[in-house]
Amino acid sequence: MEQAFGLYTHIRSNQRRSVALLIGLFLLVYVMVYAGALVAEGLTGDAPIDYLLQAALRDFVVAVPWATLGTIAWIFIAYHFHQRMIDAMTGGYEVSRTEEPRLWNILENLCISRGLTMPKLKVMDSDALNAFASGLNQKQYSITVTRGLLEQLEDPEIEAVLGHELTHIRNGDVRLLVIAVVIAGVIAFFAELIVRMFFQSGLFWMGWRRDSESRGGGGGGGGAAVAIVIALALIAVAWLLSVMIRFALSRSREFLADAGSVELTKNPDAMITALRKIEGRGDLERANSAVMEMCIDNPRSDFANLFDTHPPVEKRVEALVRYAGGHDPGPIALPAPEEETGEEAGAAGEPESGGPWGGGEKPFLPERPPIELGGEPRRAGPWSSSEPGGDGGPWGPHRR
């Protein structure tokens, strides 16, 4: 597949990847259908494995139209109702300028300055620090932020987070990930259904015992257990591939969204401090793994980071420092919510001098001149692929 150069050709690359993703995940659905047919043949009667494989193929051909229609219906339902399902799960609700003037004005100014269509704005009543974009078209796109994010981040940092999510929308990342999650959800649903049917109802052991008896009696069968094992292996492979596709999409898009935020706001330091504050504080208790994949940071991890959906914040900050000329203040400690509204601050009638950072000092956020991604580098690590040794960092090479 053609390599994407910079931020803008990444949009066209994502469109091609969306089509390829749809085709690939549909193929995985068909693998699941064949596995189901093989299971059914293995349970209905014992026979040689060659016969069972051919019988399952005939069943598969009959079932393909129905499987295709069912998958399309699933996508249709998700297309129209996925946002309602996300809001029901997270508790997000749409807000207006009157209800959230600070947040609304930051997003509106950012969209106006770049000629972008303003998405819907939603808020979650959660102490976690996180945000995500969702939707499949201009009428559906929305950005949801948590209450904790609004309370702990300064205006430039909120602007950087909103710029990150706007980049996901502009680049087509949101649409791509929603498609992947929806179709992968079909695969996960049927995989779990078949596995539960086997091991909870005892059908697997019944087929295995019948196969053993057939072999012991010298009959011409003996393929039922083998067919069932092959079917379970196909189900496991299809499910694993769908998960790997989702993880690969989530990881690759975050670096470009960080870069896009810097391009929109001209403030790499705000993006860096926003990531440092969000780091490890973004777990949404009510959200499932699919929603967490859409967030600006997903603190959930497993298997020594092999299945993490996001690159580590340390790597993202390192890229912003090296390729965008930002400054890293290091990990930032935040006070508990009750510390922000202590009795002393209320009695004095003045805001605490330390803001959400505490201690009376703010982290290093110097004034930065406007920068352009693709311009001359501020530090080691050339931007242009035309320069000797220029790799463009995690965002890819950039054309002049």
BALODREN-244030 format. One record per residue (C-alpha): residue in three letters; x, y, z; residue number from 1. Coordinates in steps of 0.1 Angstrom, whole numbers. Example, Ala and Ser with C-alpha at 12.3 -4.5 7.8 and 13.67 -1.06 7.14 Angstrom:
BALODREN-244030
+---------+-------+-------+-------+-----+
: residuo :    c1 :    c2 :    c3 : num :
+---------+-------+-------+-------+-----+
:     ala :   123 :   -45 :    78 :   1 :
:     ser :   137 :   -11 :    71 :   2 :
+---------+-------+-------+-------+-----+
//
This chain:
BALODREN-244030
+---------+-------+-------+-------+-----+
: residuo :    c1 :    c2 :    c3 : num :
+---------+-------+-------+-------+-----+
:     met :     0 :     0 :     0 :   1 :
:     glu :    12 :    35 :    -8 :   2 :
:     gln :    30 :    53 :    20 :   3 :
:     ala :    12 :    84 :    34 :   4 :
:     phe :    33 :   116 :    34 :   5 :
:     gly :    25 :   140 :    62 :   6 :
:     leu :   -10 :   149 :    75 :   7 :
:     tyr :   -30 :   155 :    43 :   8 :
:     thr :   -23 :   125 :    22 :   9 :
:     his :   -29 :   104 :    54 :  10 :
:     ile :   -66 :   113 :    48 :  11 :
:     arg :   -66 :    96 :    14 :  12 :
:     ser :   -46 :    67 :    28 :  13 :
:     asn :   -72 :    62 :    55 :  14 :
:     gln :  -100 :    61 :    28 :  15 :
:     arg :   -82 :    33 :    10 :  16 :
:     arg :   -75 :    15 :    43 :  17 :
:     ser :  -112 :    18 :    52 :  18 :
:     val :  -122 :    -1 :    20 :  19 :
:     ala :   -94 :   -27 :    26 :  20 :
:     leu :  -105 :   -30 :    62 :  21 :
:     leu :  -141 :   -36 :    52 :  22 :
:     ile :  -131 :   -63 :    27 :  23 :
:     gly :  -107 :   -80 :    52 :  24 :
:     leu :  -132 :   -80 :    81 :  25 :
:     phe :  -159 :   -93 :    58 :  26 :
:     leu :  -136 :  -122 :    49 :  27 :
:     leu :  -131 :  -129 :    86 :  28 :
:     val :  -169 :  -130 :    90 :  29 :
:     tyr :  -170 :  -157 :    62 :  30 :
:     val :  -143 :  -176 :    80 :  31 :
:     met :  -165 :  -176 :   110 :  32 :
:     val :  -195 :  -188 :    89 :  33 :
:     tyr :  -175 :  -218 :    75 :  34 :
:     ala :  -163 :  -226 :   110 :  35 :
:     gly :  -199 :  -227 :   122 :  36 :
:     ala :  -209 :  -250 :    93 :  37 :
:     leu :  -180 :  -273 :   101 :  38 :
:     val :  -191 :  -274 :   137 :  39 :
:     ala :  -227 :  -283 :   127 :  40 :
:     glu :  -215 :  -311 :   104 :  41 :
:     gly :  -193 :  -325 :   132 :  42 :
:     leu :  -221 :  -326 :   157 :  43 :
:     thr :  -249 :  -340 :   134 :  44 :
:     gly :  -231 :  -371 :   124 :  45 :
:     asp :  -197 :  -389 :   124 :  46 :
:     ala :  -179 :  -393 :    90 :  47 :
:     pro :  -144 :  -391 :    76 :  48 :
:     ile :  -129 :  -357 :    79 :  49 :
:     asp :  -127 :  -352 :    40 :  50 :
:     tyr :  -165 :  -357 :    38 :  51 :
:     leu :  -172 :  -333 :    67 :  52 :
:     leu :  -150 :  -306 :    51 :  53 :
:     gln :  -168 :  -309 :    18 :  54 :
:     ala :  -202 :  -309 :    35 :  55 :
:     ala :  -193 :  -278 :    55 :  56 :
:     leu :  -183 :  -261 :    23 :  57 :
:     arg :  -217 :  -268 :     7 :  58 :
:     asp :  -234 :  -255 :    39 :  59 :
:     phe :  -211 :  -224 :    37 :  60 :
:     val :  -222 :  -216 :     1 :  61 :
:     val :  -258 :  -217 :    12 :  62 :
:     ala :  -252 :  -196 :    42 :  63 :
:     val :  -231 :  -169 :    26 :  64 :
:     pro :  -260 :  -147 :    14 :  65 :
:     trp :  -276 :  -148 :    48 :  66 :
:     ala :  -243 :  -140 :    65 :  67 :
:     thr :  -237 :  -111 :    42 :  68 :
:     leu :  -272 :   -97 :    48 :  69 :
:     gly :  -268 :  -101 :    85 :  70 :
:     thr :  -235 :   -83 :    86 :  71 :
:     ile :  -249 :   -54 :    65 :  72 :
:     ala :  -279 :   -52 :    88 :  73 :
:     trp :  -255 :   -50 :   118 :  74 :
:     ile :  -235 :   -22 :   101 :  75 :
:     phe :  -267 :    -4 :    93 :  76 :
:     ile :  -279 :    -5 :   129 :  77 :
:     ala :  -245 :     6 :   142 :  78 :
:     tyr :  -243 :    34 :   116 :  79 :
:     his :  -275 :    50 :   129 :  80 :
:     phe :  -274 :    40 :   166 :  81 :
:     his :  -237 :    36 :   176 :  82 :
:     gln :  -235 :    72 :   191 :  83 :
:     arg :  -266 :    65 :   213 :  84 :
:     met :  -250 :    33 :   225 :  85 :
:     ile :  -217 :    51 :   233 :  86 :
:     asp :  -236 :    78 :   251 :  87 :
:     ala :  -256 :    53 :   271 :  88 :
:     met :  -225 :    35 :   281 :  89 :
:     thr :  -204 :    66 :   290 :  90 :
:     gly :  -231 :    89 :   303 :  91 :
:     gly :  -221 :   116 :   278 :  92 :
:     tyr :  -246 :   144 :   270 :  93 :
:     glu :  -246 :   172 :   245 :  94 :
:     val :  -239 :   207 :   258 :  95 :
:     ser :  -246 :   242 :   244 :  96 :
:     arg :  -227 :   274 :   245 :  97 :
:     thr :  -248 :   286 :   274 :  98 :
:     glu :  -240 :   254 :   294 :  99 :
:     glu :  -203 :   252 :   287 : 100 :
:     pro :  -192 :   286 :   273 : 101 :
:     arg :  -155 :   280 :   280 : 102 :
:     leu :  -153 :   247 :   262 : 103 :
:     trp :  -176 :   257 :   234 : 104 :
:     asn :  -157 :   289 :   226 : 105 :
:     ile :  -123 :   271 :   225 : 106 :
:     leu :  -137 :   245 :   201 : 107 :
:     glu :  -156 :   271 :   180 : 108 :
:     asn :  -125 :   294 :   176 : 109 :
:     leu :  -104 :   264 :   167 : 110 :
:     cys :  -128 :   253 :   140 : 111 :
:     ile :  -133 :   288 :   126 : 112 :
:     ser :   -96 :   295 :   124 : 113 :
:     arg :   -91 :   264 :   102 : 114 :
:     gly :  -124 :   264 :    83 : 115 :
:     leu :  -135 :   231 :    99 : 116 :
:     thr :  -171 :   220 :   105 : 117 :
:     met :  -178 :   222 :   142 : 118 :
:     pro :  -188 :   188 :   156 : 119 :
:     lys :  -212 :   183 :   184 : 120 :
:     leu :  -198 :   189 :   219 : 121 :
:     lys :  -205 :   165 :   247 : 122 :
:     val :  -194 :   162 :   284 : 123 :
:     met :  -191 :   131 :   307 : 124 :
:     asp :  -195 :   136 :   344 : 125 :
:     ser :  -163 :   116 :   353 : 126 :
:     asp :  -133 :   125 :   374 : 127 :
:     ala :  -111 :   107 :   348 : 128 :
:     leu :   -90 :   129 :   324 : 129 :
:     asn :   -99 :   118 :   288 : 130 :
:     ala :  -116 :   127 :   256 : 131 :
:     phe :  -127 :   110 :   224 : 132 :
:     ala :  -143 :   117 :   190 : 133 :
:     ser :  -170 :    95 :   175 : 134 :
:     gly :  -193 :    94 :   144 : 135 :
:     leu :  -193 :    83 :   108 : 136 :
:     asn :  -202 :   115 :    89 : 137 :
:     gln :  -204 :   152 :    93 : 138 :
:     lys :  -238 :   151 :   108 : 139 :
:     gln :  -228 :   125 :   134 : 140 :
:     tyr :  -193 :   137 :   144 : 141 :
:     ser :  -190 :   146 :   181 : 142 :
:     ile :  -162 :   152 :   206 : 143 :
:     thr :  -168 :   141 :   242 : 144 :
:     val :  -146 :   153 :   271 : 145 :
:     thr :  -147 :   144 :   308 : 146 :
:     arg :  -155 :   168 :   336 : 147 :
:     gly :  -122 :   159 :   352 : 148 :
:     leu :  -104 :   171 :   320 : 149 :
:     leu :  -121 :   205 :   321 : 150 :
:     glu :  -112 :   209 :   358 : 151 :
:     gln :   -76 :   200 :   356 : 152 :
:     leu :   -64 :   214 :   322 : 153 :
:     glu :   -57 :   250 :   313 : 154 :
:     asp :   -73 :   266 :   282 : 155 :
:     pro :   -42 :   260 :   259 : 156 :
:     glu :   -41 :   224 :   270 : 157 :
:     ile :   -79 :   219 :   264 : 158 :
:     glu :   -74 :   235 :   230 : 159 :
:     ala :   -46 :   210 :   222 : 160 :
:     val :   -68 :   180 :   232 : 161 :
:     leu :   -97 :   193 :   210 : 162 :
:     gly :   -72 :   198 :   182 : 163 :
:     his :   -61 :   162 :   186 : 164 :
:     glu :   -97 :   149 :   183 : 165 :
:     leu :  -105 :   173 :   154 : 166 :
:     thr :   -75 :   157 :   136 : 167 :
:     his :   -90 :   123 :   141 : 168 :
:     ile :  -122 :   135 :   125 : 169 :
:     arg :  -104 :   153 :    97 : 170 :
:     asn :   -81 :   124 :    89 : 171 :
:     gly :  -109 :    98 :    88 : 172 :
:     asp :   -95 :    80 :   118 : 173 :
:     val :  -128 :    80 :   137 : 174 :
:     arg :  -148 :    65 :   108 : 175 :
:     leu :  -121 :    39 :   102 : 176 :
:     leu :  -120 :    28 :   139 : 177 :
:     val :  -158 :    27 :   142 : 178 :
:     ile :  -160 :     5 :   111 : 179 :
:     ala :  -134 :   -18 :   126 : 180 :
:     val :  -151 :   -20 :   160 : 181 :
:     val :  -185 :   -27 :   145 : 182 :
:     ile :  -174 :   -56 :   122 : 183 :
:     ala :  -150 :   -69 :   148 : 184 :
:     gly :  -179 :   -69 :   172 : 185 :
:     val :  -198 :   -93 :   148 : 186 :
:     ile :  -168 :  -117 :   149 : 187 :
:     ala :  -164 :  -114 :   187 : 188 :
:     phe :  -201 :  -120 :   192 : 189 :
:     phe :  -202 :  -152 :   171 : 190 :
:     ala :  -169 :  -165 :   184 : 191 :
:     glu :  -182 :  -162 :   220 : 192 :
:     leu :  -215 :  -177 :   211 : 193 :
:     ile :  -200 :  -208 :   195 : 194 :
:     val :  -174 :  -213 :   223 : 195 :
:     arg :  -201 :  -210 :   250 : 196 :
:     met :  -224 :  -234 :   231 : 197 :
:     phe :  -196 :  -260 :   231 : 198 :
:     phe :  -181 :  -259 :   265 : 199 :
:     gln :  -211 :  -250 :   286 : 200 :
:     ser :  -236 :  -274 :   269 : 201 :
:     gly :  -211 :  -303 :   267 : 202 :
:     leu :  -215 :  -306 :   229 : 203 :
:     phe :  -178 :  -306 :   224 : 204 :
:     trp :  -172 :  -336 :   247 : 205 :
:     met :  -202 :  -354 :   232 : 206 :
:     gly :  -187 :  -351 :   197 : 207 :
:     trp :  -152 :  -361 :   209 : 208 :
:     arg :  -167 :  -392 :   227 : 209 :
:     arg :  -187 :  -402 :   197 : 210 :
:     asp :  -156 :  -398 :   175 : 211 :
:     ser :  -135 :  -420 :   199 : 212 :
:     glu :  -162 :  -447 :   199 : 213 :
:     ser :  -163 :  -447 :   161 : 214 :
:     arg :  -126 :  -451 :   159 : 215 :
:     gly :  -126 :  -479 :   185 : 216 :
:     gly :  -154 :  -498 :   168 : 217 :
:     gly :  -135 :  -498 :   135 : 218 :
:     gly :  -162 :  -477 :   116 : 219 :
:     gly :  -155 :  -455 :    87 : 220 :
:     gly :  -160 :  -423 :   106 : 221 :
:     gly :  -137 :  -407 :   131 : 222 :
:     gly :  -136 :  -372 :   117 : 223 :
:     ala :  -161 :  -354 :   140 : 224 :
:     ala :  -136 :  -344 :   167 : 225 :
:     val :  -110 :  -333 :   141 : 226 :
:     ala :  -136 :  -312 :   124 : 227 :
:     ile :  -146 :  -295 :   156 : 228 :
:     val :  -110 :  -288 :   165 : 229 :
:     ile :  -104 :  -272 :   131 : 230 :
:     ala :  -135 :  -251 :   135 : 231 :
:     leu :  -124 :  -238 :   169 : 232 :
:     ala :   -89 :  -230 :   155 : 233 :
:     leu :  -105 :  -210 :   127 : 234 :
:     ile :  -127 :  -191 :   151 : 235 :
:     ala :   -96 :  -183 :   173 : 236 :
:     val :   -76 :  -171 :   143 : 237 :
:     ala :  -104 :  -149 :   130 : 238 :
:     trp :  -110 :  -133 :   164 : 239 :
:     leu :   -73 :  -127 :   170 : 240 :
:     leu :   -68 :  -111 :   136 : 241 :
:     ser :   -98 :   -88 :   142 : 242 :
:     val :   -83 :   -77 :   175 : 243 :
:     met :   -48 :   -72 :   160 : 244 :
:     ile :   -63 :   -50 :   132 : 245 :
:     arg :   -81 :   -28 :   158 : 246 :
:     phe :   -49 :   -25 :   179 : 247 :
:     ala :   -28 :   -16 :   149 : 248 :
:     leu :   -52 :    11 :   138 : 249 :
:     ser :   -54 :    26 :   173 : 250 :
:     arg :   -16 :    28 :   178 : 251 :
:     ser :    -7 :    42 :   144 : 252 :
:     arg :   -32 :    71 :   144 : 253 :
:     glu :   -22 :    86 :   177 : 254 :
:     phe :    11 :   101 :   166 : 255 :
:     leu :    -5 :   118 :   136 : 256 :
:     ala :   -33 :   132 :   158 : 257 :
:     asp :    -7 :   147 :   182 : 258 :
:     ala :    11 :   162 :   152 : 259 :
:     gly :   -23 :   175 :   138 : 260 :
:     ser :   -30 :   192 :   171 : 261 :
:     val :     3 :   210 :   170 : 262 :
:     glu :    -5 :   221 :   134 : 263 :
:     leu :   -38 :   235 :   144 : 264 :
:     thr :   -28 :   252 :   177 : 265 :
:     lys :     9 :   261 :   169 : 266 :
:     asn :    16 :   251 :   205 : 267 :
:     pro :    35 :   218 :   210 : 268 :
:     asp :    41 :   225 :   247 : 269 :
:     ala :     4 :   226 :   254 : 270 :
:     met :     0 :   192 :   238 : 271 :
:     ile :    28 :   178 :   258 : 272 :
:     thr :    16 :   191 :   292 : 273 :
:     ala :   -19 :   179 :   284 : 274 :
:     leu :    -6 :   144 :   277 : 275 :
:     arg :    14 :   145 :   309 : 276 :
:     lys :   -16 :   154 :   330 : 277 :
:     ile :   -38 :   128 :   313 : 278 :
:     glu :   -12 :   101 :   316 : 279 :
:     gly :   -25 :    72 :   337 : 280 :
:     arg :   -56 :    92 :   347 : 281 :
:     gly :   -79 :    84 :   318 : 282 :
:     asp :   -96 :    51 :   327 : 283 :
:     leu :  -134 :    54 :   321 : 284 :
:     glu :  -149 :    28 :   344 : 285 :
:     arg :  -182 :    25 :   325 : 286 :
:     ala :  -166 :    22 :   291 : 287 :
:     asn :  -157 :   -10 :   274 : 288 :
:     ser :  -126 :   -17 :   254 : 289 :
:     ala :  -140 :    -4 :   221 : 290 :
:     val :  -147 :    31 :   236 : 291 :
:     met :  -113 :    32 :   253 : 292 :
:     glu :   -97 :    26 :   219 : 293 :
:     met :  -112 :    59 :   207 : 294 :
:     cys :   -99 :    80 :   237 : 295 :
:     ile :   -69 :   102 :   236 : 296 :
:     asp :   -52 :    78 :   260 : 297 :
:     asn :   -60 :    43 :   271 : 298 :
:     pro :   -43 :    34 :   304 : 299 :
:     arg :   -55 :    -2 :   302 : 300 :
:     ser :   -28 :   -26 :   292 : 301 :
:     asp :   -20 :   -63 :   292 : 302 :
:     phe :     6 :   -88 :   282 : 303 :
:     ala :    37 :   -65 :   285 : 304 :
:     asn :    21 :   -38 :   263 : 305 :
:     leu :    17 :   -63 :   233 : 306 :
:     phe :   -20 :   -55 :   232 : 307 :
:     asp :   -20 :   -19 :   242 : 308 :
:     thr :   -42 :     2 :   219 : 309 :
:     his :   -21 :    34 :   223 : 310 :
:     pro :    16 :    41 :   222 : 311 :
:     pro :    30 :    50 :   256 : 312 :
:     val :    27 :    87 :   265 : 313 :
:     glu :    65 :    88 :   270 : 314 :
:     lys :    70 :    79 :   233 : 315 :
:     arg :    44 :   105 :   221 : 316 :
:     val :    60 :   132 :   242 : 317 :
:     glu :    94 :   122 :   229 : 318 :
:     ala :    82 :   126 :   194 : 319 :
:     leu :    67 :   161 :   201 : 320 :
:     val :    99 :   172 :   217 : 321 :
:     arg :   121 :   160 :   189 : 322 :
:     tyr :   101 :   168 :   158 : 323 :
:     ala :    79 :   197 :   170 : 324 :
:     gly :   104 :   216 :   192 : 325 :
:     gly :    84 :   211 :   224 : 326 :
:     his :    96 :   210 :   260 : 327 :
:     asp :    88 :   181 :   284 : 328 :
:     pro :    82 :   191 :   320 : 329 :
:     gly :    82 :   154 :   330 : 330 :
:     pro :    54 :   137 :   349 : 331 :
:     ile :    29 :   162 :   365 : 332 :
:     ala :    13 :   156 :   399 : 333 :
:     leu :   -23 :   167 :   402 : 334 :
:     pro :   -41 :   173 :   435 : 335 :
:     ala :   -72 :   154 :   445 : 336 :
:     pro :  -105 :   172 :   436 : 337 :
:     glu :  -112 :   182 :   472 : 338 :
:     glu :   -78 :   199 :   475 : 339 :
:     glu :   -88 :   224 :   448 : 340 :
:     thr :  -117 :   238 :   468 : 341 :
:     gly :  -102 :   239 :   503 : 342 :
:     glu :  -115 :   260 :   531 : 343 :
:     glu :   -85 :   283 :   530 : 344 :
:     ala :   -90 :   292 :   493 : 345 :
:     gly :  -127 :   298 :   499 : 346 :
:     ala :  -121 :   320 :   529 : 347 :
:     ala :   -96 :   342 :   511 : 348 :
:     gly :  -120 :   346 :   482 : 349 :
:     glu :   -92 :   342 :   457 : 350 :
:     pro :   -82 :   313 :   435 : 351 :
:     glu :   -53 :   292 :   446 : 352 :
:     ser :   -21 :   305 :   430 : 353 :
:     gly :    -9 :   270 :   420 : 354 :
:     gly :   -40 :   263 :   399 : 355 :
:     pro :   -46 :   226 :   392 : 356 :
:     trp :    -9 :   219 :   396 : 357 :
:     gly :    -7 :   230 :   432 : 358 :
:     gly :    24 :   243 :   449 : 359 :
:     gly :    20 :   279 :   437 : 360 :
:     glu :    38 :   273 :   404 : 361 :
:     lys :    27 :   264 :   370 : 362 :
:     pro :    46 :   240 :   347 : 363 :
:     phe :    69 :   254 :   320 : 364 :
:     leu :    46 :   267 :   292 : 365 :
:     pro :    66 :   294 :   274 : 366 :
:     glu :    52 :   315 :   246 : 367 :
:     arg :    60 :   297 :   213 : 368 :
:     pro :    62 :   313 :   179 : 369 :
:     pro :    40 :   297 :   152 : 370 :
:     ile :    54 :   266 :   137 : 371 :
:     glu :    45 :   245 :   107 : 372 :
:     leu :    48 :   208 :   106 : 373 :
:     gly :    72 :   202 :    77 : 374 :
:     gly :    92 :   234 :    84 : 375 :
:     glu :   128 :   236 :    95 : 376 :
:     pro :   135 :   214 :   125 : 377 :
:     arg :   142 :   230 :   159 : 378 :
:     arg :   161 :   200 :   171 : 379 :
:     ala :   180 :   170 :   158 : 380 :
:     gly :   158 :   148 :   135 : 381 :
:     pro :   151 :   163 :   101 : 382 :
:     trp :   116 :   167 :    90 : 383 :
:     ser :   120 :   162 :    53 : 384 :
:     ser :   126 :   129 :    38 : 385 :
:     ser :   147 :   146 :    11 : 386 :
:     glu :   174 :   154 :    36 : 387 :
:     pro :   201 :   128 :    44 : 388 :
:     gly :   188 :   105 :    71 : 389 :
:     gly :   154 :   122 :    73 : 390 :
:     asp :   127 :    98 :    83 : 391 :
:     gly :   101 :   123 :    95 : 392 :
:     gly :    97 :   105 :   129 : 393 :
:     pro :    66 :    86 :   138 : 394 :
:     trp :    44 :   108 :   116 : 395 :
:     gly :    62 :    98 :    84 : 396 :
:     pro :    82 :   118 :    59 : 397 :
:     his :    69 :   152 :    49 : 398 :
:     arg :    71 :   168 :    15 : 399 :
:     arg :    82 :   204 :    11 : 400 :
+---------+-------+-------+-------+-----+
//
